Amino acid sequence: MVKIIEKENKILNEKYYAFKHKTGLDVYVFPKKLTTSYALFATRYGAVDNKFMIEGDKDFTSVPDGIAHFLEHKMFECEGGVDAFELYAKTGASANAYTSNTMTAYLFSCTEKFDESLEILLDFVTHPYFTEATVQKEQGIIGQEIRMYDDHPGARLEKGLLQAMYEKNKMRIDIAGTTESIAEITADTLYKCYYTFYNLNNMALCVCGDVSVDQVMAVCDKVLKDAPKQTIIRDYEDGDEKREVYKKRSVCELHVSKPIFAIGVKDMDISDDPKERMKKAYGMSILNEMLYSQSSEFYNELYDKNLIAHDLSSSSEHTKYCSFVQISSESSDPEAVYDYFVEYIAKMQKKGLDVDEFELAKRTIYASSVKSFDSTDDIANNLIYNVFDGGDILDAPEVISSIDIDYVSELLNSMYKEEYYAMSVVNPIKKGKE
């Protein structure tokens, strides 16, 4: 008998159900009376997982960079030449997939024929089919994709920042790999990675929409087969990553009309407690809103001096694998922006944060969190993110409410030191070099 756990937040008036299917798969069903239903089938496997072993093996297996992303591409090809997208076309579902540093996810959204689309999702992800010929064909396709991203200013900016901040943390690995690394991939290595990480005990299914637990369980019963229990041991080899940034600058030249930049703030203070990680993640978001929003002194001063374009974006990431803040825009003088950034942060640390500005920023982040429950895809993606990080999506309002100005002030003082800052810049190609 499968035990179904109901999780509810009465303040939000939201609830979902969780159960472990008999095959070992963790399943989460979030009923929501919206027009679109959304399903996400994910594995705890991403770009950082390039050295691993199953408990009982004698040695670690090392695989080429980019193989998780490569495997994601190959999974859509089914035996007999059928493509999973062709199957979805018959149900009217819109399908996609993505690979991050720590996860690979397959998904679809639909307005009808949910059960049929879920069958397709669970079936093709649990039935790999690779040959040397199809692998070689994919190497050419992904090689073109890599070259395209090498010429993409935003992608190069992001890659440059991560590789400036981190020396050994595998967050610096390009998710797609390199043309050289993917050339080493074979059908055998794909199967090795597949049977290690696409084990149902290492995966989760998140469903959100006008669907029931019984519906989802019936499809799982029909399609899925028992998975062998195994323990994956991952070697990240970054235990001696320094607190300071690896390099202060990463600079390259591409076809851009004006330089673009990204300033990164590296953080190494990561709790083992998922709820503490959630609290810090929201604390960082509140601080970003205070420091870098369009109402901030930072934005307005730089904009008035014509040092940044109209758009200034800030974001933060805080998981058990990494933590950093990123501020980016376009500027005719990125170094002047960086100098002002250093000066501005020092001034804010000396002056202290304003209580009214804190309360406004906190309400903004709280409202954004609540609004995310109006979208089935936001719910499913946030749910799987929290599941894999050890947290619970329904804890967000309580966690945000618990954050006070003293907590955010401590983040400002502990996270922001100049030795933790790096900057990535993409400059226009100089005349004569094109």
LUMBA-125495 format. One record per atom (N, C-alpha, C): residue in three letters; x, y, z. Coordinates in steps of 0.001 Angstrom, whole numbers, plus 500000, padded with zeros to 6 digits. Example, Ala and Ser with C-alpha at 12.3 -4.5 7.8 and 13.67 -1.06 7.14 Angstrom:
2
ALA513190494310507800ALA512300495500507800ALA513200496700507800SER512850497750507080SER513670498940507140SER512900500030507870
END
This chain:
434
MET500841498808500000MET500000500000500000MET500880501247500000VAL500696502115499018VAL501491503334498916VAL500996504362499935LYS501931504943500701LYS501574505963501682LYS501595507333501010ILE500463508021501045ILE500349509345500440ILE500399510399501541ILE501330511330501428ILE501502512396502420ILE500905513686501866GLU500041514317502631GLU499476515617502234GLU500251516725502921LYS500704517692502129LYS501405518859502681LYS500589520095502340GLU500341520935503353GLU499437522062503161GLU499977523319503827ASN499723524461503184ASN499990525760503777ASN498664526505503808LYS498094526648504994LYS496761527238505104LYS496758528738504828ILE497879529397505051ILE497961530829504745ILE497848531046503242LEU498545530219502484LEU498486530308501019LEU497236529653500448ASN496629528770501234ASN495530527931500755ASN496002527057499587GLU497181526473499772GLU497774525602498756GLU498193524289499414LYS498099523203498654LYS498565521925499166LYS498988521020498018TYR499825520060498349TYR500215519055497367TYR500352517712498058TYR500499516680497252TYR500595515314497772TYR501912514691497322ALA502512513924498201ALA503786513267497891ALA503688511788498228PHE504266510969497354PHE504345509540497661PHE505521508918496932LYS506003507832497474LYS507062507071496798LYS506387505919496073HIS506510505933494753HIS505910504861493955HIS506636503549494233LYS505973502456494017LYS506545501134494305LYS507835500855493545THR508068501585492450THR509292501406491656THR510480502162492234GLY510222503019493241GLY511303503808493837GLY511241505282493493LEU510350505666492584LEU510264507063492141LEU509502507913493157ASP510061509085493496ASP509354510060494323ASP508416510870493432VAL507138510927493817VAL506130511598493000VAL505454512693493817TYR505264513858493176TYR504628515014493813TYR503505515499492906VAL502302515597493467VAL501133516029492696VAL500564517280493358PHE500557518374492606PHE500088519657493119PHE498813520024492353PRO497622519672492896PRO496370519980492184PRO496157521488492075LYS495813521946490882LYS495616523378490644LYS494596523537489524LYS493521524252489811LYS492451524423488821LYS492815525540487849LEU493756525238486977LEU494156526182485926LEU493992525501484573THR494056526280483501THR493780525717482171THR494892524791481686THR496112525015482151THR497262524237481680THR497770523310482778SER498034522062482407SER498684521117483313SER500144520958482882TYR500986520670483835TYR502432520661483596TYR503045519484484340ALA503921518771483676ALA504617517645484308ALA506114517771484077LEU506889517440485097LEU508339517540485020LEU508941516279485636PHE509728515576484846PHE510364514312485237PHE511870514573485259ALA512468514539486452ALA513851515002486573ALA514725514014487316THR516015514106487018THR517013513295487700THR518072514184488322ARG518575513742489456ARG519650514482490132ARG520953514201489387TYR521100514846488263TYR522257514595487396TYR522472515802486493GLY523625516420486631GLY523920517596485819GLY525387517669485434ALA525797518864485013ALA527149519044484482ALA528241518748485503VAL527934518917486800VAL528978518710487815VAL529264517233488065ASP528394516354487578ASP528518514922487894ASP529373514182486856ASN530649514557486771ASN531504513909485782ASN532510512924486386LYS532370512671487698LYS533197511647488338LYS532350510983489424PHE532131509668489293PHE531173508998490174PHE531452507500490237MET530775506851491165MET530812505398491247MET529557504927491966ILE529176503698491726ILE528115503060492488ILE528770502371493684GLU528149502504494858GLU528696501869496048GLU528938500379495778GLY530160499947496015GLY530547498569495716GLY531527498488494566ASP531545499537493706ASP532534499580492629ASP533926499772493211LYS534936499332492468LYS536307499481492942LYS536860500873492686ASP536498501449491546ASP537081502731491150ASP535998503700490686PHE536360504992490725PHE535481506024490181PHE535506505972488658THR534398506359488052THR534307506531486601THR534365508019486289SER535274508404485414SER535346509797484955SER534827509864483525VAL533957510829483262VAL533352510951481929VAL533588512355481387PRO533482512533480067PRO533762513843479467PRO532779514923479923ASP533266516153480012ASP532390517295480301ASP531316517409479224GLY530110517741479648GLY529009517936478700GLY528166516704478461ILE528489515597479125ILE527786514351478803ILE526339514351479309ALA526060515040480422ALA524673515085480918ALA523782515799479909HIS524268516891479361HIS523534517643478342HIS523393516823477067PHE524451516128476688PHE524441515274475496PHE523380514176475656LEU523347513574476832LEU522385512512477115LEU520949513033477040GLU520740514232477537GLU519401514842477445GLU518944514915475986HIS519827515358475109HIS519485515436473675HIS519137514060473117LYS519943513072473479LYS519775511737472890LYS518515511027473373MET518019511379474556MET516870510665475116MET515602510821474278PHE515512511875473484PHE514300512098472690PHE514221511176471474GLU515352510545471127GLU515356509595470016GLU514974508212470533CYS513939507640469953CYS513465506321470390CYS513860505259469366GLU513857504025469799GLU514195502924468904GLU513188502867467757GLY513694502577466555GLY512818502538465384GLY512733503859464654GLY513557504830465096GLY513599506114464401GLY512510507086464798VAL511706506731465787VAL510635507629466240VAL511212508671467184ASP510711509898467062ASP511141510989467915ASP510037511270468930ALA510405511510470188ALA509396511765471227ALA508527512970470890PHE509089513954470205PHE508292515133469830PHE507158514752468873GLU507399513761468030GLU506342513288467122GLU505187512685467916LEU505518511982468995LEU504484511382469834LEU503671512450470555TYR504367513472471036TYR503666514573471711TYR502746515330470739ALA503143515394469482ALA502326516105468498ALA500923515500468394LYS500820514208468660LYS499522513538468577LYS498609513869469765THR499213514295470882THR498396514649472054THR498220516158472195GLY498967516913471393GLY498871518370471458GLY499683518991472577ALA500532518212473230ALA501339518744474332ALA502569519478473791SER503032520453474545SER504262521171474228SER505364520639475135ALA506423520083474542ALA507453519398475337ALA508803520093475238ASN509621519873476243ASN510970520431476241ASN511812519685477276ALA513059520108477429ALA513960519535478429ALA515066520538478695TYR515732520389479837TYR516890521248480107TYR517860520535481031THR519115520927480907THR520168520414481781THR520794521592482503SER520947521472483815SER521629522501484598SER522910521896485160ASN523552522600486045ASN524766522063486665ASN524478520832487515THR523249520747488066THR522963519684489027THR521743518834488686MET521054519119487581MET519808518421487292MET519566518340485792THR518884517255485378THR518352517144484020THR516850516930484151ALA516068517699483394ALA514609517639483523ALA513942517555482161TYR512914516725482082TYR512100516563480870TYR510680516996481241LEU510020517714480371LEU508756518318480763LEU507798518451479591PHE506531518645479935PHE505527519005478937PHE504425519804479608SER503721520590478816SER502512521272479280SER501412520948478285CYS500175520903478774CYS499062520544477905CYS497756521100478469THR496757521167477615THR495420521579478048THR494442520408477982GLU494871519317477358GLU494029518119477265GLU494929516900477088LYS494332515717477170LYS495052514451476998LYS496282514354477901PHE496087514738479163PHE497207514730480110PHE497754513317480330ASP496866512361480554ASP497311510988480842ASP498177510433479714GLU497730510650478469GLU498487510150477312GLU499862510807477227SER499912512112477502SER501191512822477447SER502124512377478563LEU501565512105479737LEU502396511625480840LEU502955510239480528GLU502167509409479881GLU502662508096479447GLU503875508247478536ILE503774509169477585ILE504895509399476663ILE506136509820477438LEU505970510771478366LEU507094511282479147LEU507781510162479926LEU507016509414480684LEU507604508360481518LEU508204507243480679ASP507601506991479520ASP508066505895478670ASP509399506216477999PHE509491507375477345PHE510730507605476574PHE511917507899477474VAL511669508490478658VAL512788508770479563VAL513295507496480235THR512476506460480274THR512918505202480892THR513319504143479863HIS513422504545478600HIS513842503598477560HIS514929504223476673PRO516184504143477101PRO517275504739476323PRO517575503929475066TYR518027504631474044TYR518445503932472827TYR519541504748472152PHE520772504224472179PHE521903504895471556PHE522673503904470684THR523202504391469589THR524149503617468776THR525324504531468474GLU526441503936468081GLU527614504753467758GLU527301505720466615ALA526493505266465659ALA526166506124464507ALA525357507344464946THR524349507131465810THR523537508273466240THR524319509180467188VAL525240508620467953VAL526086509435468830VAL526978510344467989GLN527578509786466941GLN528439510595466078GLN527653511719465397LYS526440511420464997LYS525593512452464384LYS525311513572465381GLU525025513189466625GLU524712514185467659GLU525932515012468021GLN527125514419467925GLN528345515175468212GLN528474516365467270GLY528080516178466022GLY528115517283465072GLY527094518353465416ILE525896517915465816ILE524825518869466137ILE525177519680467383ILE525627518990468431ILE525949519697469669ILE527222520522469496GLY528133520046468656GLY529323520844468354GLY528941522195467769GLN527948522206466877GLN527451523468466313GLN526820524332467402GLU526088523698468308GLU525454524438469414GLU526513525084470307ILE527581524338470590ILE528662524879471421ILE529300526083470747ARG529561525963469455ARG530168527088468728ARG529229528289468701MET527931528020468616MET526956529103468637MET527004529830469977TYR527066529064471080TYR527131529693472402TYR528461530393472635ASP529521529900472010ASP530814530582472114ASP530754531974471492ASP529831532155470550ASP529658533455469901ASP528502534259470496HIS527871533713471546HIS526722534382472160HIS527209535239473336PRO527049536566473273PRO527604537441474317PRO527129537097475729GLY525819536844475897GLY525291536537477232GLY525867535255477800ALA525984534222476950ALA526527532941477404ALA528000533076477784ARG528756533822476971ARG530181534015477271ARG530369534852478537LEU529480535805478751LEU529547536640479947LEU529358535782481193GLU528332534931481169GLU528026534055482305GLU529160533059482543LYS529624532429481477LYS530708531454481587LYS531967532115482143GLY532271533295481645GLY533460534009482101GLY533398534346483580LEU532204534728484049LEU532068535087485459LEU532273533867486357LEU531632532748486023LEU531778531541486837LEU533227531063486853GLN533898531162485718GLN535284530690485645GLN536253531678486294ALA535818532916486478ALA536629533872487240ALA536454533655488738MET535227533396489162MET534965533211490593MET535527531906491128TYR535358530829490347TYR535698529498490857TYR536932528922490175GLU537819528354490998GLU539002527679490475GLU538756526183490329LYS538071525573491318LYS537912524118491329LYS536462523654491388ASN535577524467491919ASN534164524098491975ASN533668523805490568LYS532962522686490408LYS532563522262489068LYS531449523113488461MET530999524130489199MET530085525101488597MET530756525819487426ARG532078525780487382ARG532788526466486298ARG532751525655484995ILE532288524403485058ILE532210523578483849ILE531089524069482950ASP531372524209481674ASP530336524567480716ASP529358523400480592ILE528065523671480754ILE527065522600480755ILE527107521786479461ALA527338522440478333ALA527381521729477050ALA528721521062476798GLY529724521354477637GLY531057520809477398GLY531793521605476335THR532802520996475751THR533552521610474647THR533489520671473442THR533858521180472282THR533865520316471099THR534831519155471296GLU535918519395472045GLU536892518335472307GLU536321517296473271SER535630517759474340SER535136516804475344SER534001515947474786ILE533094516518474012ILE531980515709473504ILE532430514733472423ALA533603515012471818ALA534133514089470814ALA534541512756471450GLU534730512752472787GLU535131511543473502GLU533933510678473924ILE532714511199473752ILE531520510483474203ILE531212509311473270THR530893508173473859THR530511506992473090THR529155506490473582ALA528571505578472842ALA527306504968473268ALA527481504271474609ASP528632503633474821ASP528870502929476089ASP528898503886477276THR529571505039477113THR529622505991478229THR528238506582478494LEU527444506773477451LEU526076507259477645LEU525250506258478442TYR525356504990478087TYR524618503961478830TYR525098503878480285LYS526395504021480486LYS526950504000481846LYS526331505112482689CYS526298506316482134CYS525716507454482858CYS524213507274483034TYR523571506761482001TYR522118506590482071TYR521747505636483216TYR522350504464483240TYR521961503467484237TYR522431503827485652THR523373504768485741THR523766505268487056THR522771506306487567PHE522476507303486740PHE521724508462487223PHE520236508448486871TYR519829507702485854TYR518417507635485494TYR517728506458486175ASN518251506090487312ASN517606505113488184ASN516449505835488886LEU515272505237488939LEU514099505912489491LEU514297506352490944ASN515175505674491682ASN515454506079493060ASN516228507393493122ASN516770507836492001ASN517529509089491925ASN516719510179491212MET515438509903490964MET514615510803490156MET513364511239490908ALA512664512202490329ALA511388512658490894ALA510474513105489770LEU509184512946489987LEU508162513409489050LEU507310514449489772CYS507205515636489164CYS506355516694489723CYS505271517031488706VAL504033517011489165VAL502880517281488303VAL502058518391488934CYS501656519359488125CYS500812520438488631CYS499719520732487612GLY498487520829488072GLY497377521128487178GLY496094520501487679ASP495128520441486802ASP493823519876487160ASP493889518347487040VAL494695517752487916VAL494925516310487896VAL494854515773489326SER494658514474489445SER494535513855490765SER495683512888491021VAL495873512552492274VAL496881511566492655VAL496593510229491990ASP495318509842491976ASP494945508550491378ASP495309508497489899GLN495089509606489187GLN495442509681487762GLN496928509420487559VAL497728510166488309VAL499181510078488154VAL499677508697488551MET499152508169489648MET499584506852490099MET499236505772489071ALA498069505900488448ALA497661504907487453ALA498622504879486272VAL499069506043485824VAL500014506104484706VAL501365505537485135CYS501800505875486342CYS503066505325486852CYS502996503801486928ASP501876503292487434ASP501702501833487528ASP501781501175486152LYS501241501850485161LYS501170501292483810LYS502521501276483108VAL503312502328483321VAL504527502522482513VAL505808502089483224LEU505933502386484493LEU507220502231485179LEU507482500808485669LYS508758500456485695LYS509197499153486214LYS510151499374487381ASP510199498398488264ASP511036498516489452ASP512487498839489080ALA513096499723489870ALA514496500081489655ALA515351499464490751PRO516524498969490408PRO517402498409491437PRO517865499491492405LYS517917499174493687LYS518383500150494663LYS519898500226494607GLN520395501447494605GLN521840501648494530GLN522188502982495169THR523425503108495613THR523904504361496196THR524962504956495278ILE524723506189494830ILE525670506879493950ILE526625507691494803ILE527922507526494560ILE528938508321495241ILE529522509284494210ARG529432510568494493ARG529884511596493544ARG531136512265494090ASP532096512502493217ASP533349513150493616ASP533413514516492950TYR533262515574493775TYR533277516926493209TYR534654517585493256GLU535584517022494013GLU536991517458494008GLU537171518956494208ASP536303519580494986ASP536442521025495170ASP536501521400496645GLY536928520448497481GLY536962520686498914GLY537892521805499326ASP538912522094498506ASP539851523149498862ASP539650524403498009GLU538421524614497517GLU538097525859496822GLU538315527032497776LYS539048528026497341LYS539356529172498197LYS538122530066498356ARG538098530771499469ARG537005531715499726ARG537061532885498745GLU538262533317498407GLU538432534438497492GLU538170533999496048VAL537915534964495180VAL537691534632493772VAL538996534140493154TYR538871533325492129TYR540027532754491439TYR540758533827490628LYS539996534597489864LYS540559535696489068LYS539663536917489239LYS540240538097489198LYS539439539313489324LYS538708539659488037ARG539271539247486903ARG538679539639485624ARG538666538490484618SER537603538481483822SER537521537632482637SER537067538536481501VAL537880538644480461VAL537574539596479379VAL537696538889478030CYS536719539107477159CYS536804538585475796CYS536190539607474838GLU536341539354473549GLU535795540246472518GLU534851539478471608LEU533673540067471365LEU532667539477470477LEU531967540594469707HIS531037540203468867HIS530295541192468085HIS529192541822468941VAL529570542829469741VAL528612543619470516VAL528851545091470192SER527806545898470284SER527941547318469952SER528573548097471093LYS528362547613472322LYS528899548273473511LYS529278547179474507PRO530284547419475356PRO530660546385476330PRO529495545976477232ILE529440544694477564ILE528517544212478586ILE529354543634479713PHE528814543709480930PHE529592543268482088PHE528711542515483068ALA529340541706483901ALA528673541043485017ALA529626541051486203ILE529194541644487295ILE529970541639488535ILE529456540492489399GLY530359539677489893GLY529968538551490734GLY530490538703492148VAL529688538278493112VAL530094538263494516VAL530062536803494970LYS531223536245495210LYS531350534827495564LYS531108534623497052ASP530320533612497376ASP529991533305498766ASP530258531824499021MET530887531519500135MET531191530121500463MET530510529661501747ASP529700530530502346ASP529047530194503607ASP527698529542503312ILE527697528208503210ILE526498527454502831ILE526163526463503937SER524949526565504450SER524511525711505552SER524171524301505063ASP524290523329505947ASP523846521967505644ASP522333521812505830ASP521693522815506441ASP520261522773506730ASP519480523388505555PRO518614522610504883PRO517867523130503732PRO517042524380504047LYS516463524435505243LYS515646525603505588LYS516517526849505769GLU517708526660506303GLU518644527788506428GLU519096528259505047ARG519283527300504131ARG519652527683502761ARG518526528481502113MET517288528042502337MET516152528778501787MET516100530193502372LYS516315530296503666LYS516290531609504306LYS517359532527503721LYS518558531985503543LYS519629532828503002LYS519345533201501551ALA518788532276500788ALA518463532571499391ALA517484533742499299TYR516448533722500140TYR515484534825500138TYR516091536092500729GLY516969535933501727GLY517655537100502277GLY518503537791501221MET519191536990500400MET519996537552499308MET519111538263498288SER517927537707498014SER517003538338497074SER516502539679497601ILE516183539724498893ILE515740540988499507ILE516855542027499436LEU518080541611499744LEU519216542531499703LEU519454543029498278ASN519355542133497288ASN519488542557495892ASN518461543620495539GLU517223543406495969GLU516144544367495693GLU516476545726496303MET517039545725497493MET517394546980498157MET518563547683497484LEU519564546899497084LEU520810547489496575LEU520767547866495104TYR520023547084494277TYR520192547221492829TYR518907547467492040SER517752547598492691SER516511547837491945SER516539549224491302GLN515572549502490453GLN515542550793489755GLN515276551964490691SER514868551679491917SER514687552766492884SER515937552973493741SER516960552152493535SER518155552220494379SER519070553365493965GLU519887553785494906GLU520899554803494629GLU521899554295493595PHE522246553009493676PHE523222552417492754PHE522756552566491308TYR521531552154491051TYR521002552228489689TYR520920553675489213ASN520344554535490011ASN520090555903489569ASN521359556714489384GLU522336556490490239GLU523606557192490103GLU524318556783488810LEU524368555479488539LEU525025555004487318LEU524260555427486067TYR522940555408486158TYR522115555791485003TYR522264557279484706ASP522282558107485742ASP522427559557485554ASP523785559908484959LYS524786559100485254LYS526135559333484719LYS526340558656483356ASN525259558065482816ASN525321557333481535ASN526339556190481563LEU526493555578482742LEU527434554474482870LEU526786553112482652ILE525448553061482701ILE524757551815482406ILE523581552089481480ALA523136551033480814ALA521941551132479981ALA520715551127480890HIS519546551224480296HIS518309551265481076HIS518137549987481907ASP518554548863481343ASP518373547578482041ASP519578547252482910LEU519321547056484185LEU520327546540485110LEU519685545349485794SER520291544193485666SER519691542998486272SER520562542514487418SER519905541969488422SER520620541354489533SER519950540024489846SER520735539063490242SER520204537747490604SER521128537129491637SER520635536103492289SER521478535389493252SER521149533912493180GLU522127533098493489GLU521942531649493547GLU522533531154494851HIS521745530355495563HIS522237529821496828HIS521685528414497011THR522510527429496759THR522136526024496913THR523248525334497698LYS523089524036497893LYS524137523308498608LYS525422523190497794TYR525373523543496512TYR526545523421495645TYR527304524738495467CYS526602525864495530CYS527260527136495248CYS526410528284495777SER527044529463495855SER526337530655496292SER527032531876495710PHE526273532719495042PHE526859533950494508PHE525760534946494120VAL526168536198493996VAL525304537283493510VAL525878537756492179GLN525000538161491273GLN525437538650489969GLN524688539927489621ILE525428540947489168ILE524837542204488715ILE525357542458487308SER524462542696486346SER524930542836484966SER524164543909484206SER524840544459483199SER524231545457482326SER525193545727481159GLU524868546762480425GLU525703547235479321GLU526315548556479766SER527573548786479420SER528230550020479843SER529366550386478907SER529538551658478695SER530682552112477894SER531978552036478697ASP531849551918480023ASP533033551869480886ASP532789550921482068PRO532900549611481857PRO532659548655482935PRO533549548854484160GLU534788549276483941GLU535700549464485075GLU535223550596485979ALA534642551645485382ALA534094552740486189ALA532892552245486998VAL532093551378486390VAL530959550786487115VAL531472549958488280TYR532496549164488039TYR533062548316489098TYR533585549184490246ASP534301550243489918ASP534837551130490959ASP533705551731491790TYR532632552131491110TYR531507552701491837TYR530830551629492700PHE530746550417492181PHE530170549305492940PHE530919549100494254VAL532249549065494194VAL533064548883495399VAL532817550026496383GLU532790551242495865GLU532571552431496698GLU531168552418497317TYR530182552059496512TYR528782552043496954TYR528558551023498070ILE529092549821497898ILE528918548787498917ILE529583549209500227ALA530788549778500143ALA531482550239501353ALA530659551311502060LYS530047552189501288LYS529218553252501876LYS527981552668502555MET527344551697501896MET526145551083502467MET526472550308503744GLN527639549671503769GLN528051548937504971GLN528291549897506135LYS528838551069505824LYS529108552065506869LYS527827552731507343LYS526951553075506385LYS525709553801506698LYS524658552903507330GLY524581551659506857GLY523558550738507333GLY522316550792506461LEU521516549748506522LEU520328549642505684LEU519150550399506299ASP518317550944505445ASP517137551693505870ASP515979550725506157VAL515315550895507299VAL514240549987507714VAL513078550014506741ASP512669551195506291ASP511538551299505371ASP511850550633504028GLU513083550835503549GLU513485550210502284GLU513526548686502434PHE513961548231503607PHE513965546795503868PHE512550546229503820GLU511613546871504495GLU510240546373504537GLU509620546346503147LEU509902547357502339LEU509375547399500965LEU509960546263500134ALA511262546048500244ALA511923544976499487ALA511408543606499933LYS511223543445501232LYS510716542178501768LYS509312541895501244ARG508454542917501201ARG507090542736500672ARG507127542388499195THR508058542987498466THR508201542705497032THR508564541241496798ILE509520540730497548ILE509949539338497403ILE508850538394497863TYR508164538745498927TYR507059537914499423TYR505961537828498366ALA505603538972497788ALA504546539004496768ALA504934538181495549SER506200538266495156SER506679537487494012SER506581535997494294SER506896535600495531SER506805534191495917SER505365533701495859VAL504441534507496374VAL503025534125496365VAL502498534060494940LYS502899535017494110LYS502418535061492722LYS502852533831491928SER503979533234492289SER504474532060491557SER503504530880491655PHE502601530911492634PHE501621529835492780PHE500442529984491812ASP500497530993490946ASP499460531158489927ASP499836530492488605SER500993529874488559SER501497529283487314SER501880527821487549THR501322526924486731THR501634525499486913THR503101525200486645ASP503696525858485648ASP505109525573485378ASP506017526141486468ASP505679527338487001ASP506466527872488116ASP506382526950489323ILE505186526456489614ILE505006525567490763ILE505839524303490594ALA505722523657489436ALA506437522394489220ALA507947522590489274ASN508440523644488639ASN509887523877488626ASN510407524278490006ASN509663525118490727ASN510074525476492088ASN509989524280493028LEU508979523439492802LEU508813522249493637LEU509991521298493471ILE510384521018492217ILE511488520086491990ILE512806520673492477TYR512975521985492311TYR514183522656492803TYR514311522463494310ASN513202522672495032ASN513224522516496487ASN513396521061496899VAL512732520151496196VAL512869518729496506VAL514333518296496404PHE514989518685495315PHE516380518271495111PHE517344518981496057ASP516950520156496570ASP517809520854497528ASP517457520485498969GLY516421519644499135GLY516063519183500466GLY515025520029501170GLY514431521004500461GLY513473521903501086GLY512040521611500698ASP511149522553501028ASP509726522412500753ASP509196523739500243ILE508594523723499069ILE508092524935498431ILE507098525686499321LEU506335524972500134LEU505308525607500964LEU505883526312502193ASP507179526143502444ASP507822526829503563ASP508177528276503236ALA508128528648501960ALA508628529951501531ALA508007531136502286PRO506678531245502395PRO506114532415503098PRO506594532550504540GLU506628531435505256GLU507087531455506649GLU508552531872506735VAL509353531345505818VAL510785531655505829VAL511017533135505518ILE510336533667504511ILE510494535087504172ILE510049535955505341SER508940535587505969SER508425536366507101SER509411536405508268SER510226535361508397SER511160535277509533SER512397536154509354ILE512598536671508161ILE513796537469507871ILE513622538897508385ASP514566539373509184ASP514509540756509674ASP515696541551509136ILE515702542830509413ILE516741543708508854ILE518126543359509398ASP518184542854510627ASP519487542467511185ASP520100541318510384TYR519254540367509962TYR519733539225509179TYR520291539697507838VAL519558540580507157VAL519994541071505849VAL521225541963505990SER521292542737507063SER522469543586507309SER523709542725507507GLU523551541594508191GLU524675540678508385GLU525138540094507050LEU524192539802506163LEU524576539327504825LEU525392540376504093LEU524961541624504178LEU525692542711503516LEU527117542800504037ASN527289542660505331ASN528621542823505917ASN529510541601505759SER528917540409505731SER529736539192505647SER530026538762504209MET529082538977503314MET529258538516501935MET530092539474501099TYR529980540759501375TYR530564541767500498TYR531920542247500996LYS532957541673500414LYS534337542103500637LYS535030542058499281GLU535941542996499061GLU536471543157497699GLU537190541913497189GLU537770541125498081GLU538451539913497623GLU537470538847497136TYR536164539067497358TYR535140538140496899TYR534486538600495593TYR534976539716495004TYR534372540276493797TYR535167539877492555ALA534467539569491490ALA535086539348490177ALA534193540011489135MET534761540269487964MET533956540852486889MET534285540201485551SER533227539887484811SER533351539369483451SER532909540470482500VAL533693540650481425VAL533390541713480454VAL533475541145479038VAL532480541485478218VAL532534541183476787VAL532636542513476053ASN533787542742475423ASN534030543987474692ASN533740543833473204PRO533461544941472513PRO533350544875471048PRO534689544469470434ILE534637543784469316ILE535875543413468614ILE536541544671468082LYS537829544797468341LYS538550545978467893LYS538672545990466368LYS538629547157465811LYS538744547312464357LYS540065546735463885GLY540007546024462809GLY541209545403462260GLY541367543958462684LYS540555543519463711LYS540644542137464182LYS539510541295463646GLU538535541913462976GLU537366541155462486GLU537739540282461300
END
